[in-house]
Amino acid sequence: MRTPKEELWRILSEHPGKVLGGFFGFIIGIVVIFFGWFDAISLAICVGTGYFIGRQVDRRETLKEFLDRVLPPRER
């Protein structure tokens, strides 16, 4: 018989996407209940922007490199 801790680790290792998705869904639901839809959307935009900026910093990618990758130069 497994202990509750072992069972929890088994579930986390076999279904990480489901557990993470459920956790984030719960957090989003709490934010919507306490702050409302528009504040929750504003928070999500700020978190997404912060994640994007942090990812660029981690990659050590400059703004020019990012724009060249996303918006390739036009051919004349």
mmCIF file of the N, C-alpha and C atoms, coordinates in Angstrom:
data_MODEL
# 
_entry.id   MODEL 
# 
loop_
_atom_site.group_PDB 
_atom_site.id 
_atom_site.type_symbol 
_atom_site.label_atom_id 
_atom_site.label_alt_id 
_atom_site.label_comp_id 
_atom_site.label_asym_id 
_atom_site.label_entity_id 
_atom_site.label_seq_id 
_atom_site.pdbx_PDB_ins_code 
_atom_site.Cartn_x 
_atom_site.Cartn_y 
_atom_site.Cartn_z 
_atom_site.occupancy 
_atom_site.B_iso_or_equiv 
_atom_site.pdbx_formal_charge 
_atom_site.auth_seq_id 
_atom_site.auth_comp_id 
_atom_site.auth_asym_id 
_atom_site.auth_atom_id 
_atom_site.pdbx_PDB_model_num 
ATOM 1   N N  . MET A 1 1  ? 0.843   -1.181 0.000   1.00 0.00 ? 1  MET A N  1 
ATOM 2   C CA . MET A 1 1  ? 0.000   0.000  0.000   1.00 0.00 ? 1  MET A CA 1 
ATOM 3   C C  . MET A 1 1  ? 0.888   1.244  0.000   1.00 0.00 ? 1  MET A C  1 
ATOM 4   N N  . ARG A 1 2  ? 0.533   2.194  -0.822  1.00 0.00 ? 2  ARG A N  1 
ATOM 5   C CA . ARG A 1 2  ? 1.302   3.432  -0.928  1.00 0.00 ? 2  ARG A CA 1 
ATOM 6   C C  . ARG A 1 2  ? 0.848   4.441  0.113   1.00 0.00 ? 2  ARG A C  1 
ATOM 7   N N  . THR A 1 3  ? 1.811   5.264  0.509   1.00 0.00 ? 3  THR A N  1 
ATOM 8   C CA . THR A 1 3  ? 1.468   6.361  1.409   1.00 0.00 ? 3  THR A CA 1 
ATOM 9   C C  . THR A 1 3  ? 0.844   7.479  0.584   1.00 0.00 ? 3  THR A C  1 
ATOM 10  N N  . PRO A 1 4  ? 0.128   8.392  1.219   1.00 0.00 ? 4  PRO A N  1 
ATOM 11  C CA . PRO A 1 4  ? -0.455  9.511  0.467   1.00 0.00 ? 4  PRO A CA 1 
ATOM 12  C C  . PRO A 1 4  ? 0.594   10.332 -0.283  1.00 0.00 ? 4  PRO A C  1 
ATOM 13  N N  . LYS A 1 5  ? 1.773   10.475 0.306   1.00 0.00 ? 5  LYS A N  1 
ATOM 14  C CA . LYS A 1 5  ? 2.833   11.245 -0.350  1.00 0.00 ? 5  LYS A CA 1 
ATOM 15  C C  . LYS A 1 5  ? 3.296   10.540 -1.627  1.00 0.00 ? 5  LYS A C  1 
ATOM 16  N N  . GLU A 1 6  ? 3.460   9.217  -1.559  1.00 0.00 ? 6  GLU A N  1 
ATOM 17  C CA . GLU A 1 6  ? 3.861   8.446  -2.738  1.00 0.00 ? 6  GLU A CA 1 
ATOM 18  C C  . GLU A 1 6  ? 2.787   8.510  -3.819  1.00 0.00 ? 6  GLU A C  1 
ATOM 19  N N  . GLU A 1 7  ? 1.543   8.445  -3.425  1.00 0.00 ? 7  GLU A N  1 
ATOM 20  C CA . GLU A 1 7  ? 0.436   8.518  -4.385  1.00 0.00 ? 7  GLU A CA 1 
ATOM 21  C C  . GLU A 1 7  ? 0.383   9.887  -5.051  1.00 0.00 ? 7  GLU A C  1 
ATOM 22  N N  . LEU A 1 8  ? 0.615   10.935 -4.280  1.00 0.00 ? 8  LEU A N  1 
ATOM 23  C CA . LEU A 1 8  ? 0.637   12.284 -4.845  1.00 0.00 ? 8  LEU A CA 1 
ATOM 24  C C  . LEU A 1 8  ? 1.749   12.411 -5.881  1.00 0.00 ? 8  LEU A C  1 
ATOM 25  N N  . TRP A 1 9  ? 2.945   11.930 -5.569  1.00 0.00 ? 9  TRP A N  1 
ATOM 26  C CA . TRP A 1 9  ? 4.057   11.989 -6.524  1.00 0.00 ? 9  TRP A CA 1 
ATOM 27  C C  . TRP A 1 9  ? 3.769   11.168 -7.773  1.00 0.00 ? 9  TRP A C  1 
ATOM 28  N N  . ARG A 1 10 ? 3.095   10.029 -7.616  1.00 0.00 ? 10 ARG A N  1 
ATOM 29  C CA . ARG A 1 10 ? 2.738   9.207  -8.770  1.00 0.00 ? 10 ARG A CA 1 
ATOM 30  C C  . ARG A 1 10 ? 1.793   9.966  -9.699  1.00 0.00 ? 10 ARG A C  1 
ATOM 31  N N  . ILE A 1 11 ? 0.786   10.599 -9.113  1.00 0.00 ? 11 ILE A N  1 
ATOM 32  C CA . ILE A 1 11 ? -0.172  11.365 -9.915  1.00 0.00 ? 11 ILE A CA 1 
ATOM 33  C C  . ILE A 1 11 ? 0.521   12.531 -10.606 1.00 0.00 ? 11 ILE A C  1 
ATOM 34  N N  . LEU A 1 12 ? 1.384   13.243 -9.869  1.00 0.00 ? 12 LEU A N  1 
ATOM 35  C CA . LEU A 1 12 ? 2.100   14.376 -10.460 1.00 0.00 ? 12 LEU A CA 1 
ATOM 36  C C  . LEU A 1 12 ? 3.019   13.943 -11.603 1.00 0.00 ? 12 LEU A C  1 
ATOM 37  N N  . SER A 1 13 ? 3.657   12.792 -11.461 1.00 0.00 ? 13 SER A N  1 
ATOM 38  C CA . SER A 1 13 ? 4.580   12.347 -12.510 1.00 0.00 ? 13 SER A CA 1 
ATOM 39  C C  . SER A 1 13 ? 3.855   11.774 -13.720 1.00 0.00 ? 13 SER A C  1 
ATOM 40  N N  . GLU A 1 14 ? 2.688   11.179 -13.532 1.00 0.00 ? 14 GLU A N  1 
ATOM 41  C CA . GLU A 1 14 ? 1.944   10.588 -14.646 1.00 0.00 ? 14 GLU A CA 1 
ATOM 42  C C  . GLU A 1 14 ? 1.062   11.598 -15.373 1.00 0.00 ? 14 GLU A C  1 
ATOM 43  N N  . HIS A 1 15 ? 0.619   12.652 -14.697 1.00 0.00 ? 15 HIS A N  1 
ATOM 44  C CA . HIS A 1 15 ? -0.309  13.613 -15.286 1.00 0.00 ? 15 HIS A CA 1 
ATOM 45  C C  . HIS A 1 15 ? 0.094   15.058 -14.990 1.00 0.00 ? 15 HIS A C  1 
ATOM 46  N N  . PRO A 1 16 ? 1.313   15.475 -15.349 1.00 0.00 ? 16 PRO A N  1 
ATOM 47  C CA . PRO A 1 16 ? 1.737   16.834 -14.976 1.00 0.00 ? 16 PRO A CA 1 
ATOM 48  C C  . PRO A 1 16 ? 0.915   17.932 -15.664 1.00 0.00 ? 16 PRO A C  1 
ATOM 49  N N  . GLY A 1 17 ? 0.520   17.714 -16.903 1.00 0.00 ? 17 GLY A N  1 
ATOM 50  C CA . GLY A 1 17 ? -0.268  18.726 -17.606 1.00 0.00 ? 17 GLY A CA 1 
ATOM 51  C C  . GLY A 1 17 ? -1.646  18.933 -16.987 1.00 0.00 ? 17 GLY A C  1 
ATOM 52  N N  . LYS A 1 18 ? -2.276  17.850 -16.619 1.00 0.00 ? 18 LYS A N  1 
ATOM 53  C CA . LYS A 1 18 ? -3.605  17.940 -16.002 1.00 0.00 ? 18 LYS A CA 1 
ATOM 54  C C  . LYS A 1 18 ? -3.538  18.632 -14.649 1.00 0.00 ? 18 LYS A C  1 
ATOM 55  N N  . VAL A 1 19 ? -2.520  18.278 -13.865 1.00 0.00 ? 19 VAL A N  1 
ATOM 56  C CA . VAL A 1 19 ? -2.374  18.875 -12.536 1.00 0.00 ? 19 VAL A CA 1 
ATOM 57  C C  . VAL A 1 19 ? -2.070  20.368 -12.666 1.00 0.00 ? 19 VAL A C  1 
ATOM 58  N N  . LEU A 1 20 ? -1.132  20.718 -13.539 1.00 0.00 ? 20 LEU A N  1 
ATOM 59  C CA . LEU A 1 20 ? -0.771  22.120 -13.734 1.00 0.00 ? 20 LEU A CA 1 
ATOM 60  C C  . LEU A 1 20 ? -1.951  22.918 -14.297 1.00 0.00 ? 20 LEU A C  1 
ATOM 61  N N  . GLY A 1 21 ? -2.652  22.353 -15.264 1.00 0.00 ? 21 GLY A N  1 
ATOM 62  C CA . GLY A 1 21 ? -3.824  23.027 -15.829 1.00 0.00 ? 21 GLY A CA 1 
ATOM 63  C C  . GLY A 1 21 ? -4.920  23.238 -14.796 1.00 0.00 ? 21 GLY A C  1 
ATOM 64  N N  . GLY A 1 22 ? -5.158  22.236 -13.979 1.00 0.00 ? 22 GLY A N  1 
ATOM 65  C CA . GLY A 1 22 ? -6.158  22.369 -12.918 1.00 0.00 ? 22 GLY A CA 1 
ATOM 66  C C  . GLY A 1 22 ? -5.768  23.427 -11.903 1.00 0.00 ? 22 GLY A C  1 
ATOM 67  N N  . PHE A 1 23 ? -4.477  23.461 -11.556 1.00 0.00 ? 23 PHE A N  1 
ATOM 68  C CA . PHE A 1 23 ? -3.981  24.457 -10.613 1.00 0.00 ? 23 PHE A CA 1 
ATOM 69  C C  . PHE A 1 23 ? -4.159  25.871 -11.169 1.00 0.00 ? 23 PHE A C  1 
ATOM 70  N N  . PHE A 1 24 ? -3.733  26.082 -12.415 1.00 0.00 ? 24 PHE A N  1 
ATOM 71  C CA . PHE A 1 24 ? -3.871  27.416 -13.006 1.00 0.00 ? 24 PHE A CA 1 
ATOM 72  C C  . PHE A 1 24 ? -5.338  27.796 -13.200 1.00 0.00 ? 24 PHE A C  1 
ATOM 73  N N  . GLY A 1 25 ? -6.177  26.840 -13.552 1.00 0.00 ? 25 GLY A N  1 
ATOM 74  C CA . GLY A 1 25 ? -7.608  27.115 -13.656 1.00 0.00 ? 25 GLY A CA 1 
ATOM 75  C C  . GLY A 1 25 ? -8.204  27.554 -12.327 1.00 0.00 ? 25 GLY A C  1 
ATOM 76  N N  . PHE A 1 26 ? -7.778  26.904 -11.266 1.00 0.00 ? 26 PHE A N  1 
ATOM 77  C CA . PHE A 1 26 ? -8.236  27.268 -9.926  1.00 0.00 ? 26 PHE A CA 1 
ATOM 78  C C  . PHE A 1 26 ? -7.793  28.688 -9.575  1.00 0.00 ? 26 PHE A C  1 
ATOM 79  N N  . ILE A 1 27 ? -6.527  29.005 -9.837  1.00 0.00 ? 27 ILE A N  1 
ATOM 80  C CA . ILE A 1 27 ? -6.006  30.342 -9.537  1.00 0.00 ? 27 ILE A CA 1 
ATOM 81  C C  . ILE A 1 27 ? -6.748  31.399 -10.349 1.00 0.00 ? 27 ILE A C  1 
ATOM 82  N N  . ILE A 1 28 ? -6.978  31.137 -11.631 1.00 0.00 ? 28 ILE A N  1 
ATOM 83  C CA . ILE A 1 28 ? -7.704  32.092 -12.473 1.00 0.00 ? 28 ILE A CA 1 
ATOM 84  C C  . ILE A 1 28 ? -9.127  32.283 -11.950 1.00 0.00 ? 28 ILE A C  1 
ATOM 85  N N  . GLY A 1 29 ? -9.769  31.198 -11.542 1.00 0.00 ? 29 GLY A N  1 
ATOM 86  C CA . GLY A 1 29 ? -11.115 31.304 -10.976 1.00 0.00 ? 29 GLY A CA 1 
ATOM 87  C C  . GLY A 1 29 ? -11.150 32.159 -9.722  1.00 0.00 ? 29 GLY A C  1 
ATOM 88  N N  . ILE A 1 30 ? -10.178 31.982 -8.845  1.00 0.00 ? 30 ILE A N  1 
ATOM 89  C CA . ILE A 1 30 ? -10.103 32.793 -7.629  1.00 0.00 ? 30 ILE A CA 1 
ATOM 90  C C  . ILE A 1 30 ? -9.906  34.266 -7.970  1.00 0.00 ? 30 ILE A C  1 
ATOM 91  N N  . VAL A 1 31 ? -9.022  34.553 -8.927  1.00 0.00 ? 31 VAL A N  1 
ATOM 92  C CA . VAL A 1 31 ? -8.771  35.947 -9.331  1.00 0.00 ? 31 VAL A CA 1 
ATOM 93  C C  . VAL A 1 31 ? -10.043 36.564 -9.905  1.00 0.00 ? 31 VAL A C  1 
ATOM 94  N N  . VAL A 1 32 ? -10.766 35.826 -10.741 1.00 0.00 ? 32 VAL A N  1 
ATOM 95  C CA . VAL A 1 32 ? -12.009 36.350 -11.323 1.00 0.00 ? 32 VAL A CA 1 
ATOM 96  C C  . VAL A 1 32 ? -13.053 36.601 -10.239 1.00 0.00 ? 32 VAL A C  1 
ATOM 97  N N  . ILE A 1 33 ? -13.173 35.704 -9.283  1.00 0.00 ? 33 ILE A N  1 
ATOM 98  C CA . ILE A 1 33 ? -14.156 35.878 -8.201  1.00 0.00 ? 33 ILE A CA 1 
ATOM 99  C C  . ILE A 1 33 ? -13.848 37.124 -7.380  1.00 0.00 ? 33 ILE A C  1 
ATOM 100 N N  . PHE A 1 34 ? -12.578 37.321 -7.042  1.00 0.00 ? 34 PHE A N  1 
ATOM 101 C CA . PHE A 1 34 ? -12.223 38.442 -6.169  1.00 0.00 ? 34 PHE A CA 1 
ATOM 102 C C  . PHE A 1 34 ? -12.111 39.779 -6.891  1.00 0.00 ? 34 PHE A C  1 
ATOM 103 N N  . PHE A 1 35 ? -11.684 39.791 -8.144  1.00 0.00 ? 35 PHE A N  1 
ATOM 104 C CA . PHE A 1 35 ? -11.412 41.056 -8.827  1.00 0.00 ? 35 PHE A CA 1 
ATOM 105 C C  . PHE A 1 35 ? -12.332 41.351 -10.001 1.00 0.00 ? 35 PHE A C  1 
ATOM 106 N N  . GLY A 1 36 ? -13.000 40.367 -10.574 1.00 0.00 ? 36 GLY A N  1 
ATOM 107 C CA . GLY A 1 36 ? -13.865 40.578 -11.731 1.00 0.00 ? 36 GLY A CA 1 
ATOM 108 C C  . GLY A 1 36 ? -13.128 40.260 -13.027 1.00 0.00 ? 36 GLY A C  1 
ATOM 109 N N  . TRP A 1 37 ? -13.919 40.185 -14.117 1.00 0.00 ? 37 TRP A N  1 
ATOM 110 C CA . TRP A 1 37 ? -13.378 39.775 -15.419 1.00 0.00 ? 37 TRP A CA 1 
ATOM 111 C C  . TRP A 1 37 ? -12.326 40.730 -15.956 1.00 0.00 ? 37 TRP A C  1 
ATOM 112 N N  . PHE A 1 38 ? -12.621 42.018 -15.951 1.00 0.00 ? 38 PHE A N  1 
ATOM 113 C CA . PHE A 1 38 ? -11.700 42.977 -16.577 1.00 0.00 ? 38 PHE A CA 1 
ATOM 114 C C  . PHE A 1 38 ? -10.380 43.066 -15.816 1.00 0.00 ? 38 PHE A C  1 
ATOM 115 N N  . ASP A 1 39 ? -10.424 43.041 -14.504 1.00 0.00 ? 39 ASP A N  1 
ATOM 116 C CA . ASP A 1 39 ? -9.184  43.044 -13.726 1.00 0.00 ? 39 ASP A CA 1 
ATOM 117 C C  . ASP A 1 39 ? -8.406  41.749 -13.936 1.00 0.00 ? 39 ASP A C  1 
ATOM 118 N N  . ALA A 1 40 ? -9.119  40.636 -14.053 1.00 0.00 ? 40 ALA A N  1 
ATOM 119 C CA . ALA A 1 40 ? -8.456  39.354 -14.286 1.00 0.00 ? 40 ALA A CA 1 
ATOM 120 C C  . ALA A 1 40 ? -7.780  39.336 -15.663 1.00 0.00 ? 40 ALA A C  1 
ATOM 121 N N  . ILE A 1 41 ? -8.448  39.896 -16.659 1.00 0.00 ? 41 ILE A N  1 
ATOM 122 C CA . ILE A 1 41 ? -7.852  39.976 -17.998 1.00 0.00 ? 41 ILE A CA 1 
ATOM 123 C C  . ILE A 1 41 ? -6.637  40.895 -17.981 1.00 0.00 ? 41 ILE A C  1 
ATOM 124 N N  . SER A 1 42 ? -6.737  42.015 -17.288 1.00 0.00 ? 42 SER A N  1 
ATOM 125 C CA . SER A 1 42 ? -5.592  42.928 -17.170 1.00 0.00 ? 42 SER A CA 1 
ATOM 126 C C  . SER A 1 42 ? -4.419  42.238 -16.482 1.00 0.00 ? 42 SER A C  1 
ATOM 127 N N  . LEU A 1 43 ? -4.691  41.479 -15.438 1.00 0.00 ? 43 LEU A N  1 
ATOM 128 C CA . LEU A 1 43 ? -3.646  40.736 -14.740 1.00 0.00 ? 43 LEU A CA 1 
ATOM 129 C C  . LEU A 1 43 ? -3.013  39.708 -15.667 1.00 0.00 ? 43 LEU A C  1 
ATOM 130 N N  . ALA A 1 44 ? -3.820  39.002 -16.437 1.00 0.00 ? 44 ALA A N  1 
ATOM 131 C CA . ALA A 1 44 ? -3.295  38.000 -17.366 1.00 0.00 ? 44 ALA A CA 1 
ATOM 132 C C  . ALA A 1 44 ? -2.405  38.641 -18.425 1.00 0.00 ? 44 ALA A C  1 
ATOM 133 N N  . ILE A 1 45 ? -2.795  39.814 -18.913 1.00 0.00 ? 45 ILE A N  1 
ATOM 134 C CA . ILE A 1 45 ? -1.970  40.520 -19.899 1.00 0.00 ? 45 ILE A CA 1 
ATOM 135 C C  . ILE A 1 45 ? -0.641  40.940 -19.282 1.00 0.00 ? 45 ILE A C  1 
ATOM 136 N N  . CYS A 1 46 ? -0.679  41.436 -18.066 1.00 0.00 ? 46 CYS A N  1 
ATOM 137 C CA . CYS A 1 46 ? 0.560   41.838 -17.386 1.00 0.00 ? 46 CYS A CA 1 
ATOM 138 C C  . CYS A 1 46 ? 1.467   40.637 -17.129 1.00 0.00 ? 46 CYS A C  1 
ATOM 139 N N  . VAL A 1 47 ? 0.891   39.521 -16.699 1.00 0.00 ? 47 VAL A N  1 
ATOM 140 C CA . VAL A 1 47 ? 1.689   38.317 -16.454 1.00 0.00 ? 47 VAL A CA 1 
ATOM 141 C C  . VAL A 1 47 ? 2.288   37.816 -17.765 1.00 0.00 ? 47 VAL A C  1 
ATOM 142 N N  . GLY A 1 48 ? 1.498   37.795 -18.819 1.00 0.00 ? 48 GLY A N  1 
ATOM 143 C CA . GLY A 1 48 ? 1.996   37.359 -20.130 1.00 0.00 ? 48 GLY A CA 1 
ATOM 144 C C  . GLY A 1 48 ? 3.113   38.250 -20.644 1.00 0.00 ? 48 GLY A C  1 
ATOM 145 N N  . THR A 1 49 ? 2.960   39.557 -20.479 1.00 0.00 ? 49 THR A N  1 
ATOM 146 C CA . THR A 1 49 ? 3.999   40.495 -20.896 1.00 0.00 ? 49 THR A CA 1 
ATOM 147 C C  . THR A 1 49 ? 5.267   40.294 -20.081 1.00 0.00 ? 49 THR A C  1 
ATOM 148 N N  . GLY A 1 50 ? 5.123   40.117 -18.785 1.00 0.00 ? 50 GLY A N  1 
ATOM 149 C CA . GLY A 1 50 ? 6.276   39.873 -17.924 1.00 0.00 ? 50 GLY A CA 1 
ATOM 150 C C  . GLY A 1 50 ? 6.987   38.584 -18.292 1.00 0.00 ? 50 GLY A C  1 
ATOM 151 N N  . TYR A 1 51 ? 6.232   37.540 -18.595 1.00 0.00 ? 51 TYR A N  1 
ATOM 152 C CA . TYR A 1 51 ? 6.824   36.278 -19.020 1.00 0.00 ? 51 TYR A CA 1 
ATOM 153 C C  . TYR A 1 51 ? 7.598   36.465 -20.320 1.00 0.00 ? 51 TYR A C  1 
ATOM 154 N N  . PHE A 1 52 ? 7.001   37.166 -21.267 1.00 0.00 ? 52 PHE A N  1 
ATOM 155 C CA . PHE A 1 52 ? 7.638   37.402 -22.564 1.00 0.00 ? 52 PHE A CA 1 
ATOM 156 C C  . PHE A 1 52 ? 8.949   38.169 -22.393 1.00 0.00 ? 52 PHE A C  1 
ATOM 157 N N  . ILE A 1 53 ? 8.927   39.233 -21.610 1.00 0.00 ? 53 ILE A N  1 
ATOM 158 C CA . ILE A 1 53 ? 10.135  40.030 -21.384 1.00 0.00 ? 53 ILE A CA 1 
ATOM 159 C C  . ILE A 1 53 ? 11.197  39.185 -20.676 1.00 0.00 ? 53 ILE A C  1 
ATOM 160 N N  . GLY A 1 54 ? 10.792  38.413 -19.683 1.00 0.00 ? 54 GLY A N  1 
ATOM 161 C CA . GLY A 1 54 ? 11.733  37.551 -18.975 1.00 0.00 ? 54 GLY A CA 1 
ATOM 162 C C  . GLY A 1 54 ? 12.354  36.502 -19.878 1.00 0.00 ? 54 GLY A C  1 
ATOM 163 N N  . ARG A 1 55 ? 11.556  35.955 -20.779 1.00 0.00 ? 55 ARG A N  1 
ATOM 164 C CA . ARG A 1 55 ? 12.084  34.968 -21.726 1.00 0.00 ? 55 ARG A CA 1 
ATOM 165 C C  . ARG A 1 55 ? 13.111  35.599 -22.655 1.00 0.00 ? 55 ARG A C  1 
ATOM 166 N N  . GLN A 1 56 ? 12.851  36.828 -23.090 1.00 0.00 ? 56 GLN A N  1 
ATOM 167 C CA . GLN A 1 56 ? 13.804  37.523 -23.962 1.00 0.00 ? 56 GLN A CA 1 
ATOM 168 C C  . GLN A 1 56 ? 15.105  37.807 -23.212 1.00 0.00 ? 56 GLN A C  1 
ATOM 169 N N  . VAL A 1 57 ? 15.003  38.182 -21.952 1.00 0.00 ? 57 VAL A N  1 
ATOM 170 C CA . VAL A 1 57 ? 16.198  38.447 -21.146 1.00 0.00 ? 57 VAL A CA 1 
ATOM 171 C C  . VAL A 1 57 ? 16.996  37.155 -20.957 1.00 0.00 ? 57 VAL A C  1 
ATOM 172 N N  . ASP A 1 58 ? 16.301  36.050 -20.685 1.00 0.00 ? 58 ASP A N  1 
ATOM 173 C CA . ASP A 1 58 ? 16.978  34.767 -20.503 1.00 0.00 ? 58 ASP A CA 1 
ATOM 174 C C  . ASP A 1 58 ? 17.712  34.344 -21.774 1.00 0.00 ? 58 ASP A C  1 
ATOM 175 N N  . ARG A 1 59 ? 17.128  34.623 -22.907 1.00 0.00 ? 59 ARG A N  1 
ATOM 176 C CA . ARG A 1 59 ? 17.753  34.276 -24.188 1.00 0.00 ? 59 ARG A CA 1 
ATOM 177 C C  . ARG A 1 59 ? 18.853  35.251 -24.583 1.00 0.00 ? 59 ARG A C  1 
ATOM 178 N N  . ARG A 1 60 ? 18.934  36.366 -23.861 1.00 0.00 ? 60 ARG A N  1 
ATOM 179 C CA . ARG A 1 60 ? 19.878  37.445 -24.175 1.00 0.00 ? 60 ARG A CA 1 
ATOM 180 C C  . ARG A 1 60 ? 19.659  37.947 -25.601 1.00 0.00 ? 60 ARG A C  1 
ATOM 181 N N  . GLU A 1 61 ? 18.401  38.066 -25.970 1.00 0.00 ? 61 GLU A N  1 
ATOM 182 C CA . GLU A 1 61 ? 18.030  38.517 -27.299 1.00 0.00 ? 61 GLU A CA 1 
ATOM 183 C C  . GLU A 1 61 ? 17.672  40.000 -27.249 1.00 0.00 ? 61 GLU A C  1 
ATOM 184 N N  . THR A 1 62 ? 18.272  40.786 -28.131 1.00 0.00 ? 62 THR A N  1 
ATOM 185 C CA . THR A 1 62 ? 17.975  42.216 -28.160 1.00 0.00 ? 62 THR A CA 1 
ATOM 186 C C  . THR A 1 62 ? 16.640  42.445 -28.863 1.00 0.00 ? 62 THR A C  1 
ATOM 187 N N  . LEU A 1 63 ? 16.122  43.660 -28.706 1.00 0.00 ? 63 LEU A N  1 
ATOM 188 C CA . LEU A 1 63 ? 14.861  44.010 -29.361 1.00 0.00 ? 63 LEU A CA 1 
ATOM 189 C C  . LEU A 1 63 ? 14.999  43.931 -30.875 1.00 0.00 ? 63 LEU A C  1 
ATOM 190 N N  . LYS A 1 64 ? 16.128  44.372 -31.410 1.00 0.00 ? 64 LYS A N  1 
ATOM 191 C CA . LYS A 1 64 ? 16.350  44.325 -32.859 1.00 0.00 ? 64 LYS A CA 1 
ATOM 192 C C  . LYS A 1 64 ? 16.357  42.879 -33.355 1.00 0.00 ? 64 LYS A C  1 
ATOM 193 N N  . GLU A 1 65 ? 17.018  41.973 -32.623 1.00 0.00 ? 65 GLU A N  1 
ATOM 194 C CA . GLU A 1 65 ? 17.036  40.562 -33.011 1.00 0.00 ? 65 GLU A CA 1 
ATOM 195 C C  . GLU A 1 65 ? 15.629  39.967 -32.978 1.00 0.00 ? 65 GLU A C  1 
ATOM 196 N N  . PHE A 1 66 ? 14.869  40.333 -31.962 1.00 0.00 ? 66 PHE A N  1 
ATOM 197 C CA . PHE A 1 66 ? 13.501  39.840 -31.870 1.00 0.00 ? 66 PHE A CA 1 
ATOM 198 C C  . PHE A 1 66 ? 12.653  40.335 -33.036 1.00 0.00 ? 66 PHE A C  1 
ATOM 199 N N  . LEU A 1 67 ? 12.749  41.634 -33.341 1.00 0.00 ? 67 LEU A N  1 
ATOM 200 C CA . LEU A 1 67 ? 11.958  42.183 -34.441 1.00 0.00 ? 67 LEU A CA 1 
ATOM 201 C C  . LEU A 1 67 ? 12.375  41.587 -35.772 1.00 0.00 ? 67 LEU A C  1 
ATOM 202 N N  . ASP A 1 68 ? 13.655  41.331 -35.964 1.00 0.00 ? 68 ASP A N  1 
ATOM 203 C CA . ASP A 1 68 ? 14.105  40.684 -37.206 1.00 0.00 ? 68 ASP A CA 1 
ATOM 204 C C  . ASP A 1 68 ? 13.562  39.269 -37.322 1.00 0.00 ? 68 ASP A C  1 
ATOM 205 N N  . ARG A 1 69 ? 13.441  38.589 -36.189 1.00 0.00 ? 69 ARG A N  1 
ATOM 206 C CA . ARG A 1 69 ? 12.912  37.219 -36.214 1.00 0.00 ? 69 ARG A CA 1 
ATOM 207 C C  . ARG A 1 69 ? 11.405  37.212 -36.460 1.00 0.00 ? 69 ARG A C  1 
ATOM 208 N N  . VAL A 1 70 ? 10.691  38.131 -35.828 1.00 0.00 ? 70 VAL A N  1 
ATOM 209 C CA . VAL A 1 70 ? 9.231   38.143 -35.929 1.00 0.00 ? 70 VAL A CA 1 
ATOM 210 C C  . VAL A 1 70 ? 8.765   38.820 -37.217 1.00 0.00 ? 70 VAL A C  1 
ATOM 211 N N  . LEU A 1 71 ? 9.401   39.928 -37.565 1.00 0.00 ? 71 LEU A N  1 
ATOM 212 C CA . LEU A 1 71 ? 9.041   40.693 -38.756 1.00 0.00 ? 71 LEU A CA 1 
ATOM 213 C C  . LEU A 1 71 ? 10.231  40.667 -39.722 1.00 0.00 ? 71 LEU A C  1 
ATOM 214 N N  . PRO A 1 72 ? 10.315  39.644 -40.571 1.00 0.00 ? 72 PRO A N  1 
ATOM 215 C CA . PRO A 1 72 ? 11.468  39.574 -41.460 1.00 0.00 ? 72 PRO A CA 1 
ATOM 216 C C  . PRO A 1 72 ? 11.536  40.783 -42.379 1.00 0.00 ? 72 PRO A C  1 
ATOM 217 N N  . PRO A 1 73 ? 12.758  41.172 -42.774 1.00 0.00 ? 73 PRO A N  1 
ATOM 218 C CA . PRO A 1 73 ? 12.892  42.362 -43.629 1.00 0.00 ? 73 PRO A CA 1 
ATOM 219 C C  . PRO A 1 73 ? 12.199  42.155 -44.970 1.00 0.00 ? 73 PRO A C  1 
ATOM 220 N N  . ARG A 1 74 ? 11.647  43.243 -45.482 1.00 0.00 ? 74 ARG A N  1 
ATOM 221 C CA . ARG A 1 74 ? 10.958  43.187 -46.781 1.00 0.00 ? 74 ARG A CA 1 
ATOM 222 C C  . ARG A 1 74 ? 11.984  43.169 -47.897 1.00 0.00 ? 74 ARG A C  1 
ATOM 223 N N  . GLU A 1 75 ? 11.642  42.470 -48.965 1.00 0.00 ? 75 GLU A N  1 
ATOM 224 C CA . GLU A 1 75 ? 12.471  42.507 -50.158 1.00 0.00 ? 75 GLU A CA 1 
ATOM 225 C C  . GLU A 1 75 ? 11.931  43.564 -51.086 1.00 0.00 ? 75 GLU A C  1 
ATOM 226 N N  . ARG A 1 76 ? 12.818  44.350 -51.673 1.00 0.00 ? 76 ARG A N  1 
ATOM 227 C CA . ARG A 1 76 ? 12.358  45.438 -52.544 1.00 0.00 ? 76 ARG A CA 1 
ATOM 228 C C  . ARG A 1 76 ? 12.525  45.098 -53.978 1.00 0.00 ? 76 ARG A C  1 
# 
